[in-house]
Amino acid sequence: MKQRAIWFARNEQAEALERAGRKAEALALYEANVREGCDLSFTYERVGALYEEQGKLEQALEAFEQARKIEQKRGPSKRLVQLGRRVEALQRRLHEQKPQKGRAQPGASVTDSRQTGRSQRAAAAAPRRKGCLGAWVLVMLGAGGLLGWLG
């Protein structure tokens, strides 16, 4: 049997195990394909999904990125877009998990964390307010110019 046919067969068996709720066994089959250098994006996508379920987000991200690389070789597709979104979502989750400056530390009171959250939201909204004000001023100047021209 050719190597690619073996990978497809393992993937089918792993899918059946997943449907039966035997996810650890399914993961072992997918990982066997990965160790052998499998070039099927489906394999890496499933590995990523199973790692994500286990909370192994960094490993899941690596698997999804590999699936995306393989899929990119095939050209633009809906699946490529979906994998890209999945990678971005995992990157955001990982970024959110890392401690950041200004974030409430463990042991801080609920009030402290709420105030920190409000401060961050206010700081993030400030540039938008400036943009809205600028747009409002332009509209008013435009309306004033139009009224002056009509008058």
Stockholm file with secondary structure:
# STOCKHOLM 1.0

chainA/1-151         MKQRAIWFARNEQAEALERAGRKAEALALYEANVREGCDLSFTYERVGALYEEQGKLEQALEAFEQARKIEQKRGPSKRLVQLGRRVEALQRRLHEQKPQKGRAQPGASVTDSRQTGRSQRAAAAAPRRKGCLGAWVLVMLGAGGLLGWLG
#=GR chainA/1-151 SS CCHHHHHHHHHHHHHHHHHTTCHHHHHHHHHHHHHTTCCCHHHHHHHHHHHHHTTCHHHHHHHHHHHHHHHHHHCSCHHHHHHHHHHHHHHHHHHHHSCCTTSCCTTCCHHHHHHHHHHHHHHHHHHHHHHHHHHHHHHHHHHHHHHHHHC
#=GC SS_cons         CCHHHHHHHHHHHHHHHHHTTCHHHHHHHHHHHHHTTCCCHHHHHHHHHHHHHTTCHHHHHHHHHHHHHHHHHHCSCHHHHHHHHHHHHHHHHHHHHSCCTTSCCTTCCHHHHHHHHHHHHHHHHHHHHHHHHHHHHHHHHHHHHHHHHHC
//
